[in-house]
């Protein structure tokens, strides 16, 4: 298990599971960079997303080829689960 607090381009590795807990706008802006950290068939969990912004995040990650598995809501916050191909 590896925990890092660095940008995706600094990692230079790919992982089976990636979790990002930041706001929607940075998640959308970094979608392509985050995708580069995923191994084939990896799981991506995005959280720290307001309910009203969830569809924007989902659409950004679907647009780069990730499959949306489900969205989980707790109050006004959501987490989105994706898988890479």
Secondary structure, DSSP 8 states (H G I E B T S, - for coil): -----S-HHHH---EEEEEEES-HHHHHHTHHHHHTTEEEEEEEEEEEEEGGGHHHHHHHHHHTT-EEEEEEEETTEEEEEEE--
